[in-house]
Amino acid sequence: LGINNSIKAVCFPAGCATASSFNRDLVRKLGETLGEECQAEHVSTILGSAMNIKRSPLCGRNFEYYSEDPYISGIMCAYTVYGCKENGVYCWIKHFALNENETGRTHMYQFCNEQALREIYLRPYEIAVKVGGANAIMTSYGRVGTVRASGSSSLNTSVLRNEWGFQGAVITDYYNAGVVHDADECI
């Protein structure tokens, strides 16, 4: 598994603990330190921060997500991103969007109305892009409505690029095969 071959490194608090501080300066410093650690190992990107909204206590990655509050999640991520960027390290903020469940996440259909989508599920990403200057985003596995998030022109082009002015890179989640079912749709 490579567990015993790991380099010795700092163990940082989980996202939920970080967000509980409500301390933007501390989170920015944490981001700077993450960036320094990455530079020391010649790593240029971090797979995080994870900003999905905690909707169920059964979600196996709730510790990783900042909060059930969209504003807190967005601000904490923005300052982490800002701190990392100070050291030339990009954060792949994830999982854009509607990845609030781990069970069956690779094939879920997530439905919500436009107001909930904007105010709850997209708000953290909007804050991270506009306040933190996020320049790397990872899409979620599932579908937003009937379209996979990775191939959603509504999310990835209309909202992310056209409305928010995002000019960075978008990648799909890649834990296992099956994220991209239609490469033309993603392009």
Backbone torsions as a table, in degrees:
resi	resn	phi	psi	omega
1	LEU	NA	-15.4	-179.1
2	GLY	80.1	6.7	-177.2
3	ILE	-64.0	-44.0	-177.7
4	ASN	-77.0	-8.8	179.6
5	ASN	-93.7	5.2	-177.7
6	SER	-66.6	149.3	173.6
7	ILE	-78.8	153.6	176.1
8	LYS	-71.2	132.7	-176.2
9	ALA	-150.6	167.4	176.6
10	VAL	-71.5	140.2	174.3
11	CYS	-101.2	112.7	-177.5
12	PHE	-90.6	155.2	178.6
13	PRO	-64.1	152.2	176.1
14	ALA	-65.8	160.5	-178.9
15	GLY	-54.2	-41.2	-178.5
16	CYS	-64.3	-37.3	178.0
17	ALA	-70.6	-40.0	178.6
18	THR	-61.0	-48.0	-178.6
19	ALA	-64.7	-31.0	-179.8
20	SER	-65.5	-16.0	178.2
21	SER	-74.6	-26.6	-175.0
22	PHE	54.7	23.5	-172.8
23	ASN	-111.5	100.4	-177.5
24	ARG	-61.7	-43.0	-178.6
25	ASP	-64.3	-40.5	178.0
26	LEU	-63.3	-41.7	-179.9
27	VAL	-68.0	-37.2	175.7
28	ARG	-62.9	-42.8	178.3
29	LYS	-64.6	-37.9	175.9
30	LEU	-60.5	-44.3	177.0
31	GLY	-60.6	-42.3	177.7
32	GLU	-60.9	-43.1	-180.0
33	THR	-66.4	-40.7	173.8
34	LEU	-57.8	-42.9	178.1
35	GLY	-61.7	-40.8	177.9
36	GLU	-64.1	-42.8	178.1
37	GLU	-61.2	-42.3	178.5
38	CYS	-63.6	-44.2	179.2
39	GLN	-59.9	-40.0	-179.3
40	ALA	-63.1	-26.9	-179.6
41	GLU	-105.9	10.2	178.8
42	HIS	59.7	42.8	177.8
43	VAL	-110.7	132.6	-175.0
44	SER	-106.4	-8.7	-179.8
45	THR	-140.3	153.9	176.4
46	ILE	-120.5	136.1	176.2
47	LEU	-84.5	78.4	-179.3
48	GLY	165.7	170.0	16.4
49	SER	-85.2	151.7	177.5
50	ALA	-95.8	125.8	-172.0
51	MET	-122.3	15.8	-179.1
52	ASN	-64.0	150.3	-175.2
53	ILE	-82.0	133.0	179.8
54	LYS	-73.6	108.0	-177.7
55	ARG	-110.6	-16.6	-178.1
56	SER	-144.1	137.0	177.2
57	PRO	-68.6	-8.5	-179.2
58	LEU	-89.2	-5.1	179.7
59	CYS	-68.7	121.9	-174.5
60	GLY	-69.0	-9.2	-179.5
61	ARG	-117.1	19.8	179.5
62	ASN	-57.6	-32.1	178.6
63	PHE	-60.3	-31.7	-176.4
64	GLU	-77.9	-33.8	-178.4
65	TYR	-77.1	146.4	-176.2
66	TYR	-66.6	-52.2	-168.2
67	SER	-162.6	169.4	169.8
68	GLU	-89.2	-1.6	179.7
69	ASP	-102.3	121.3	-176.3
70	PRO	-61.2	-37.9	-178.8
71	TYR	-66.4	-48.3	-179.9
72	ILE	-60.9	-44.9	179.0
73	SER	-58.1	-46.1	-178.8
74	GLY	-65.3	-44.5	-179.3
75	ILE	-66.1	-44.8	179.6
76	MET	-61.2	-41.8	178.5
77	CYS	-66.9	-43.5	-179.1
78	ALA	-56.7	-43.7	-178.4
79	TYR	-74.7	-31.0	173.6
80	THR	-65.0	-47.4	178.6
81	VAL	-58.9	-47.1	-179.4
82	TYR	-58.3	-44.9	179.8
83	GLY	-64.4	-43.0	178.2
84	CYS	-62.8	-42.1	-178.7
85	LYS	-62.8	-26.3	177.3
86	GLU	-58.6	-26.4	179.5
87	ASN	-109.0	17.5	175.7
88	GLY	74.2	22.1	-179.0
89	VAL	-110.3	133.0	178.6
90	TYR	-96.0	145.3	175.8
91	CYS	-107.5	127.0	173.5
92	TRP	-84.9	90.4	-179.5
93	ILE	-69.1	142.7	-169.8
94	LYS	-150.6	163.7	-2.1
95	HIS	-110.1	108.4	-172.0
96	PHE	-83.1	108.2	0.6
97	ALA	-141.6	169.9	177.2
98	LEU	62.4	49.1	176.1
99	ASN	-113.2	61.4	-174.5
100	GLU	-95.4	17.1	-178.1
101	ASN	-149.0	139.0	177.9
102	GLU	-91.5	-37.1	-178.9
103	THR	-66.7	118.8	178.4
104	GLY	71.6	19.7	-174.1
105	ARG	-64.1	-21.1	-177.6
106	THR	-77.5	-14.2	-178.4
107	HIS	-136.0	17.4	-178.7
108	MET	-73.9	152.4	169.1
109	TYR	-110.5	119.1	179.9
110	GLN	-108.7	122.3	-179.9
111	PHE	-118.0	134.4	171.1
112	CYS	-158.1	159.9	-179.5
113	ASN	-76.5	166.6	-175.3
114	GLU	-59.6	-40.1	-178.7
115	GLN	-64.4	-47.2	178.2
116	ALA	-63.9	-41.4	178.7
117	LEU	-56.7	-48.7	-176.8
118	ARG	-71.7	-46.7	-172.5
119	GLU	-79.2	-27.8	-175.6
120	ILE	-110.3	-55.8	-168.1
121	TYR	-87.4	-29.9	179.1
122	LEU	-96.0	-22.8	-175.3
123	ARG	-53.7	-45.1	180.0
124	PRO	-59.7	-38.4	180.0
125	TYR	-69.1	-39.4	177.7
126	GLU	-60.7	-44.3	179.3
127	ILE	-64.5	-44.2	-179.7
128	ALA	-61.4	-37.0	179.2
129	VAL	-73.5	-49.7	-173.4
130	LYS	-78.2	-36.1	-178.0
131	VAL	-93.1	-46.1	-176.0
132	GLY	-88.1	-13.4	-177.7
133	GLY	70.3	31.8	179.5
134	ALA	-53.1	137.8	-177.7
135	ASN	-130.3	17.1	176.8
136	ALA	-152.0	127.2	-177.2
137	ILE	-133.1	138.7	175.9
138	MET	-108.6	129.4	179.2
139	THR	-78.9	164.0	177.8
140	SER	-87.6	169.2	178.0
141	TYR	-72.6	-45.9	-166.9
142	GLY	-70.6	-171.8	179.5
143	ARG	-104.9	142.6	170.2
144	VAL	-102.0	105.6	-167.1
145	GLY	72.6	-119.8	-179.8
146	THR	-109.6	1.0	-177.0
147	VAL	-107.1	132.3	176.7
148	ARG	-60.0	139.3	-179.3
149	ALA	-56.0	-36.4	-179.0
150	SER	-64.7	-24.4	-178.5
151	GLY	-114.0	15.9	-176.9
152	SER	-84.0	104.7	176.9
153	SER	-67.4	-27.9	176.5
154	SER	-60.9	-47.5	179.9
155	LEU	-77.4	-52.5	-168.9
156	ASN	-79.2	-24.2	179.2
157	THR	-110.3	-60.0	-175.2
158	SER	-60.4	-52.1	-176.8
159	VAL	-81.1	-61.2	-172.5
160	LEU	-60.6	-52.7	-175.3
161	ARG	-86.6	-50.3	-174.3
162	ASN	-74.6	-46.6	-178.3
163	GLU	-77.9	-46.1	-173.8
164	TRP	-92.1	-11.5	179.0
165	GLY	75.7	19.9	178.9
166	PHE	-64.5	130.1	-179.6
167	GLN	-121.8	10.2	-176.1
168	GLY	-88.3	-160.7	-176.9
169	ALA	-95.7	145.9	175.6
170	VAL	-122.6	128.2	175.1
171	ILE	-124.9	162.4	175.7
172	THR	-89.4	157.0	170.9
173	ASP	-63.8	151.3	-173.4
174	TYR	-143.7	30.3	179.7
175	TYR	-57.4	-44.0	174.5
176	ASN	-146.2	170.9	-178.5
177	ALA	-62.7	153.6	173.8
178	GLY	115.7	2.3	179.6
179	VAL	-76.0	-45.7	-178.2
180	VAL	-100.0	115.1	178.2
181	HIS	-104.8	-16.4	-179.5
182	ASP	-145.4	98.0	-176.9
183	ALA	-61.1	-37.2	179.2
184	ASP	-61.3	-40.8	178.5
185	GLU	-61.1	-42.7	179.9
186	CYS	-66.0	-41.3	-179.2
187	ILE	-67.1	NA	NA
